[in-house]
């Protein structure tokens, strides 16, 4: 009597498909299911919901960074390439942008383009992130963001605005300023501010500490802003005011 492997047996008396073929079909269906392994506690579910992905130390290879992106990371350990007014002093943990103790004194720092490929372009889905804090939450106006977000008369830009201790998402379209209040943020502690320009979605997303706080879909910049990035603070009284900038990250499509 010949020996027949169980995998070659029919599934049942009324189904001639072999058991091995049926198992293969189930596996293929499982692999093609986009929702597979997404129940709570399973691998893909945990990969998507974890705030920080856990990898073995030293295991991430920089070769895997996207080759179709322009990437810039700075801890402002140097102010080379930055212009502006007031005192802008680099440091190990934070660069200090400082006014004088005079009323209506302005201190700003702006970064201009080094080469053409680093021009911020709306069509290239630009993204920036900066960590910073203000020394005070009274008697000041402040801006920080892409372009010259502080110049509402001649330039375009987008980012964040501070009035005393109040925070706003801000878009400047060379003659008009559009703001949206963001509540619950203590500007005198280090916060992570992020803007993502979604060109295909006609939107700018504003994040604070990883949480989406506002999406602008009506007022969008249309040009490559000059300068590239700006930090700005103005006193409303005769007192020193400071912005302490920890880092700046920028990325966009090539």
Beta strands, then each sheet from edge to edge (+ up, - down):
strand 1: 10-12
strand 2: 15-18
strand 3: 69-74
strand 4: 82-85
strand 5: 87-89
strand 6: 95-98
strand 7: 106-111
strand 8: 127-134
strand 9: 140-147
strand 10: 156-163
strand 11: 166-173
strand 12: 177-182
strand 13: 191-198
strand 14: 203-208
strand 15: 211-216
strand 16: 229-235
strand 17: 242-253
sheet 1: 1+ 2-
sheet 2: 3+ 17- 6+ 5-
sheet 3: 3+ 17- 8+ 13- 14+ 15-
sheet 4: 4+ 7- 16+ 9- 10+ 11- 12+
end
